Amino acid sequence: MISAFTGQQIRDAEQPLLDSGEGAVLMQRAAYGLAQTVAREVKSRRKLAGAGITVLAGKGNNGGDGLFAASFLARRGMRTTAVLAASEVHPEALAAFVAAGGRTLRLEPGNAEELAVMCAGNDVIIDALLGTGARGGLRGASAELIALLQELRPALVVACDLPSGLDANTGEVHWPVLDADVTVTFGGIKAGLMTDPGEGCSGRIELARIGIEESLSPEEAELRRITAVELGALLPAPDRRAHKYSRGVLGVVAGSARFAGAGVLSVHAAATAGVGMVRYLGPESAAQLVLGRTPEALWESGDPGRVQAWLLGSGVDGEEQMERARAVAAAALTAGLPVVVDAGALSLLPERCPPHWILTPHAGELATLLGTLPSTGEVAVTREDIESRPLHFVRQAAEQTGATVLLKGATTLVASPSGVVFSQSEGTAWMATAGSGDVLAGVLGALVAQCAESIKDDAGAYAALGLDPDDRWAAAAAVAASIHGRAGVAASTDFSGGPLTASAIAAAVPCVMGSLAAEYDRTRP
């Protein structure tokens, strides 16, 4: 499990070393880790000796980390320049930088454009202007410099701990921000690097160990991300004597005469994700298309019989289909069954949902949902609000509804009502296509139907993550989000990295699940 922490949690872990007088050691370790990454990145492009580097140094420890790193790199033959963005910078780090042969330039009102052109012409820029303790974004000449550099698109940008202007705790971005190719973060991954919009500005994340890692408890992580090996351990696998009923039965109320494709995609995706049987409830016109694509499914025109979980809402339209979804939601609540609630069915929620109800809105749907909840307040929440602060709002939605909430996006966040949040980001931008969410809903419904009992098992794979039973549903949703993202990448790869369709995502699901299971098997003793 990859864990991410708040800036305060990192600072608290550092405090014992600071109290014992080892602050300089922490900085040296951070700077060394940063320098090593910069050197590796530059050498992948050209010879290190003679390469040009500019460090943008702010006041405080972040600027000190950058200056010390640049001094190490100067001793390895790089041409080093520091742009000092504050009247006072870390004195020891500046002295080390100058002693190593680095030159200094001072950022002042009126010279931002000149410095931006100079910086952009170098082989690498280290962004060390603001650190985790900063509040708000860049101002004045620093903001002007960064805005100009973002337009000039430098060859390589490495962020020191996090891109300047990114909130370490929430991922909120205070523009302007210089997009990093790599972010070297110290001691522990910051939560803001694993949630949008911050993750989109951070590039690849590398963790530099500085000696505080053992003090950071994964159980107290602000965000969690399930790794490939853990995914393999959590996937359902039929035993030798399994049959279609023991492998899970999913009931689906999706699609309609107008949006039949949503039913087709969600049912087919569920079938590809390994569920033993899919029972479809919908109008005959939609059912004919569903069965034409997935003849293994059953069309239930009356009582659907036994199911282990329900999927409601994808493409539901019209009073007849809405009434089916409403009746199933009420029956599932009474029976205590897990339910995946998507799209149109989000308007059918009870006053309080249980944690095994998993809501799957996108930002616009979440804004609408929050607007219907009594404790949201008088200020309307917009889609733009949610896209700028997704971690805040997904937690709010889970707390207010009682459900597990999966907020779809480039980085998908899954929050349990207790506040535990998972973050998965394995997809490709090509997945922003019609029907992609229907496929995700089908995959999630299939996993929930197959794992409905094992999730509750205190000796099972989900319990091994150290999660309380009610939080395990969020882990299951994170597994589905990861499979969906990986399937999108696999489908795009089949088209040489180009555009894909939702049907192609569904078709790639079995191979993704198989490869994850195989990778897990290889790691077992």
N, C-alpha and C positions, 0 to 999 in steps of 0.2 A: 504494500500500500504506500503510495506517495502521499505525504502529509504536508500541508501548508499552514503557516501560522501568521498571526498578526504581528505588526511591528513591535507592539508592546511585549508580546510573548518572547520575541527574539531579544529585546533589550533586557527583560527580566532574566533570561538565561545568561546574558553577558555580565550581569551586575556582579556576581561573586568574583569573577576574574578582574573586573574593574576595581572592586573593593580591595583586592589583594595586590594591586599595583601592576597588573598584567595587561593593561589597556594597550600598551605599545605592542605587545606580542600579538594581540588580536588583530591589530591593524596590519602588522607585518604579514600575518598569515593570510588575511583577506587580500592584501596587495599582491602577494606571491601567487595566489590562486587566479586573480584577475590577469596578471602578467602572463602566466602559463597559457591561459586560454587565448589571449591576444596573439601570443607568439605562434601558437598552433594554427590559428585562423589565418594569420598572415603567411605562414610557411606553406599553407595549402594553395596559396595564390602566387607567391613569389619568394625570392630569397629574403631572409630576415634582415641581413646586413644591408644598410642603405635605405630600407623602407621608411616611409615617413609616418609619424604618429602625432596626433594632437589630442591632448587631454583637456577637456573643458572642466575646470576646477572651481567648485563653489566653496563656500566657507564650511568649516566643520569637518567631521570625520569622513564623509563621503568624498569630499575633495581631497582629503589626505590619502585615502585609499588609492585614488586615481593617480596622485602625484608620486606616491611611493612605487606604484606599479610601473609608471612611466620611467622612473629612475632605474628600476631593474632592467627594463627593455633598452634603455640608453646604453647600459653596460654590455648589452648583447649586440650592439651595432646599429640600433635604430636611430633615425634622426627625430628628436623629440622636441615638441613645442607644447607649452602650457598656455592656455587662454584663461587668465585669472578673472573670474566674474564677480569677485567680491574684493572690498578694500583690504580685508584681512583673510588669509587662508591659513591652513594648518602649518605652523612655522617649521616644525621638524621635517615634515614631508617636503615643503618647499626648499628647505636647505639641502636635503638629500637629492632632490631633482636638479637643482643648480649645480651641485657638486658633481653630478654624473654627466654634466655637459648639456643639460637641457636649456633651451631659451624660453623666456617668458614674454608674453604680450598681455596687456591689460585691456579688458573689455570696457569701453566707455560709450556714453551716448554719442552717436555719430559715426562710430567705426564698425558697427555690427556687420554691415554689408561687406566691407573689405575683409574682415576676419572670416566671414562665412565662406567667401570664395577661396581664401587660403586654406581653411580647414577641409573643404570639400575636395581639394586637390590632393590631399594626403591619402595614404593607403588605408588608414584606420583612424577613427575618432573614438575616444573613450568619453562617454557621457557621465561625468561625476559632479553634476551641479547640485542636485538635491538628493537627499537620502530618505530613510524611512520616517524620520522625525519631522519632515517638512509638512506644512499644512497649506493647502491651496497649490497653485501652480507658479510658474515662472512669471516674473514681472520685468518691465523696463527693457533694458538692453539685452538681458538674457533671453527674454521671450522673443525679442526681435531676431536675435541670432539663431535660435532654435527654429523659428518659423522659416527663416531663409534657408537653413540647412535642410529642412524637410522638403523644400521645393527643389533644392539642388541635388538631392538624392546621392549622398556620399557612397563610396564603394563598399565600405564596411563600417558599421557602428556597433560598438560593444558597450552595453550599459553597465555601470558600476552599481551593483545591488538591485537597482530597478531603474527604468527610464524616468528621467526627471519629469515631474508633473503627474506621475501615476500614484494614486493612493495605495499604500502598501496593504491596507486592511480590506478595502472594498473593491479594488480594481477600477474605481472611478477615475476618469482621466480629465485633468485640467489642462486644456489646450493653451499653447501649442506643446506638442510632444514630438521628440525625434524618434521615429521608429527604429528599434534596435534589430540587428541581425542575430545577436546573441546577448543574453543577459546573464552575467555572472553574479549570483546572489550568495550571500554569506551566512553560514551557520544553519539556516533553515530557509526553505522556499517561502516567500511571502504570499499570503492569500491573494493579493491583488494581481499576482502573476498567473493565477490559475482561474481567473474569471474575467469575462469581457466587461468593458472594452479593453482592459489592461492587457490581457493575454494577447490580443491582436497587435499590440505595440511592442511586445517584448521579444519576439523571435524565439530562438531555441533557449531553453533554460538550462544553465549549468550551476550546480551547487559546489561552492568552495567550502571545504571543511575548515573550521577555525577553532575547534575544541569545545564547542558548547552543545554539540548535537545530542549527546546523551542526556542533556538536561531538558530536552524538548520531548514531551510525552505525546505519542501519536493519539492517545485517547482524548487529548485536549485540543487536537488539531482544529483549526477553523474550517479547513476544506480537506477532502480526501479524494484520491484518484486511484481507481482499481487498475492494477497492472495486468499485462497479458497473461502471466502465469496464474495470477489469482482468478482471472476470468475463466481460464480452463478448469480450475478447481471448482468454480461455482456453476458451471454449465450442467444441466441435467443430462444424465446418461442412463439409458435403459439397461436393466440387468438381463440376464439370459432368459428369464421366464416372463419378461414383460409382455403386456398386451396393450391394445389401443386405449383401453380405459385406464390402465395403471399409468400410462404415459401422459395422462391429462386430457380433459375435454374442455374446449373453450367454446363458449357461446358468444356469438357476434351479432349485434344489432348495428349495422352500418350500411351506408349507401342508401339510395332511394331511386325513384324513377328518374329524377333529374341528375343526381350524382352517383350513378351506378358504379362508376369507376372506383370510388372510395371503398365500396364493399368488395369489389373484385380484388383490389390491391391488399386490403387488410386481411381478408381471408387467405389469399394466396401466401402472403408473408408469414402468417401464422403457421400455415402448413409447412413452409420451408424451414421454419425454426424448430421443428421437431415435435410439435404437439400431436397427441395420438388421434384426435378427432376434432373437427370444427363443425359446430352446429350453427347454421346461418338463419337469422330471422329477418325477413324483409319482403317487399312486394315481389310478385312473381316475375315482373319484367326485369328487376335487378337480379333475382335469384337465377334466372336463366343465364345471365352473363357470368355470375359468380361460378356456377357449376360448369359453364363452358371453359372457364380458365382453370378451375380447381375441381375436377369431378370427384375427388376424394371427400369433399365437403358434403354435408347433409343440409337440405333445405327443410326447415321446420315451420310448417304453416300453423301449427297449434302448439301444444305443450312441448317445450324443447327437451324435456327429460333431464337427466342428470348432467351437470357440468361442474367443473372445479373452479372456474373463473369466468368473468364476463368482460367483453370489450364493447363499449357503447359510444356512439356518437360520430364516428368518421363518416362524413357525407350524409348524415341524417337530415332529412328535409321533408316537410309536409306533415300534416297532423297525424295521419295513420302511423307513419314510422316513428314520429315523436312519441306517440302514445305507447308503442311497443317499448321504446327505450324507457319511458317513464315507469311502465309496469314492471319491467325487468329490474330497474334500479331499486324500486321499492321492495321487490321480492328478494333481491340480493342483499339488501340491507338487513332485512329480517332474518335471512338465513346465515348471515355472517360471511358471505362469499367475497373474495377479492374482486375488484372491479377496476378496469382501466377506463377512464372517462376522457374522451377526446372531443374536440370541436363542438358540434351541436348539443351534445349531452351535458356540457358544462353548465347549462342553464337549469339542469334538473337536480342539482345537488340538494341533499337534505340539509337541515339546519346545522348539523355537525356530522362530518364524515369520520369514519374510522381510518387508522393509518394504512390499512390494506386496500383502501381506495386510492388509486394513483391517477392524478389529473395530469394531462399532457398538453398544456396550452403553449402557443407561441406568444410573443410579447404583446401583440394586439389583443389576443383572447384573454391574456392575464389582466390587462388593463380593464377590459370589460368586466371580468369576474370580480376584480377588486372593487369596482364601482358599485357592485351589488351587495357588498358586505357591509354590515352596519357600522363596524368600528374603523372603517377606512378614514373617516373624517369628511369634511366638507370640500376639501380640495380634490378635484378630479385627477386621477392618475392617468397619464397618457402613455402611449406606446414608446414615445421618446424617453419618458422618465424611466421606464423599465429597461430599455436598452442601455441607458447610461448608468443604471444602478441595479443590475439583475440580481446580485447576491442579496441585497436588502429586500427586494420585492418577492423573490421566491421564498425566502424565509417568512416574510409577512403572510404570504398566501397560505403556507403550510400551517402556520400558527393559528390563523383565523378560521380556516376550514376544518382543521383536524386531519386532513388528508396528506398523503405524500404528494408532492408537487414536482413534476418534471417540466422545467422551462426549456423549451427547444431553442437552439441557437448554434452559432459556430462553436461556442463552448456551451455544452448542455449542463445545466445545474439541476440537481435533484435534492430537494429538502424534505426532511421528515418533520413532523410537528414539534419534536423535541429540539430542533435546531441543528441536528447533524446534516451536513451538506456534502454531496459528492459532486465532482466536476470531471466531465469526460470531454475530450477534444480530439477525436481521432478521425474526423471526417474530412471532406473536401468541399470547397465552395461550389463545386458542380452539383452538390446535393440540394441546392436551393432550387428545387424544381417541383412542379405539381405532382402530388401523390407521395412525396417522400415521407411526409408525416403519417400518412395512412400505413405505409410500410412499417414505420417505427411502432405505431400502435399495434399492428399485428404481431410483430416480433415480441413486444412487451407482453401482450396478452398471452402468447404461447408460453413464454418463460414463466409467467405467474401461474398459469394453469399447471405446468409441469412441476413447479417448485412450491406450490401452495402448502404442502405438508413439510417439506424439508426446510423451508424458511423458519418454521416454528421449532425445529429440532435443535435442542441446546447442545447436541453433540455433532451437529452437521457443519457443512462448509461455511454457511453464512454465520453461524455462531462463532466459528474460528476467527472471524474478522474482529471479534471483541465488541460486537454490537448488541445492544438491547433488542429484544424481539421486535418491538415496534419500528426500530430503525432499519431492520433488515429489508423491509420493502423498498426503502430508498436504494439500498445496495442492489437489489434485483433490477430496479429501474435503471440504475447506472450501468449494469451489465448489458441491458437491452440497448441503451444509448451507444455504448461502445461497439457492440456487434453491428448496429446500424451504421455507425460511422466507418468502421473498417470495411463493411460490405460496400459502402459507397466508394471508398478508395479502390477496392478491388475491381468494382465495375468500371470505374474511370480508367484504371490501368488497362483493362481489356480494350479500351478505345484510345490507347496511347496517351492517357492522361487527359482526354478531352471530355466533352459533354456526355451525360448519361440520362437515363430515364429511371423513374421509380421502379418500373418492372425489372430493370437491370440490377438495381439494388437488391430487390427480393431474390433474384436468381443467384446472387453471390453469397447469400446468407449461409447456406449449408457448407460451402467451402471454408468460409471464415470460422464457423463453429468447429468444423473438423480440424482446421489447422491450430486453433487455440487449444483444443483437447489434446492434440498430438504434442504440442509444445509443453503442456503441463505434464503429460506422461513421461516426457524425456527428462524432466526435472525431478521426478519422484525417485527416492532411493530404492 
